[in-house]
Amino acid sequence: MSKPLKVLFIADIVGDPGLKLLETILPGIIDKYQADFVVANAENSHEGRGINKNIVKTLYQLGVHVITGGNHSFDKWKIFSYMKEDNNLLRPLNYPRGNPGYGYCVRHVPGTDHKIGVLNLQGRTFMPSIDDPFSTADWALENIKKETNLIIVDFHAEATAEKIALASELDNQVSLFIGTHTHVPTNDARILPGGTGYITDAGMTGPFNSVIGMDTRTSVLRFTRGTPQKYKIGDGDNRMCAVFAELDPASAKCIHIEPVLYPSFQFSNK
């Protein structure tokens, strides 16, 4: 078997807390896992909603190769012009035609002869009614496979069933399928029957002293009063959620997948 390609996927980065944590630990994490290729979801990196050019540049400097997005990718309009220039900054491909940005890319893996494709999609269940991610995936994979069979999918979706359904449809067609959006890491990382590495949700990178990244009190008011509240990012207990995987370049199958949480949770006060 060929030397495995080691991939690190950083879960949804939430605001300055998530960014500052990555500035401190990401280079060391990359070194620890000897990651050949790093992908990060950063749709919540600017003030909890959206992204800007400075954040993009910072993530590249930290060792990230491709940045993915989701339903907040378009929240900050100033990024629109840059989204047209940088094909390593992705947003979900199945947004209607005419929106700025790229939904997939193919990149050389530094230091190797291999290429990896990264495809960003968004679900529709309990989410905005955009184009069908299933048929969009079929179209994108046909194009990506002209260059490589090593493919990573970031599926940004609310419904677990929709994530599992699309992953099942793409099993044996993609190397790694990572769910994002809910900000809660799931305990179901596994290799599907066709060889696709899968996890329902990678979690988030940011303040866990929060409600999925949002200030706890502000979030409670949203639920109890039923009215919009000014978005405020939570504070404290910063953690990085990620997924580490090893891919076989010859077969394009996943041979190892594991969730990463740093620092890990404490399960007992004994």
Helices and strands as residue ranges (DSSP letters): E 5-10, E 12-13, H 15-33, E 37-41, H 53-62, E 66-68, G 77-79, H 80-83, E 104-108, E 115-122, H 133-144, E 151-156, H 160-170, E 176-180, E 190-191, E 197-199, E 204-207, H 216-225, E 238-247, E 254-262
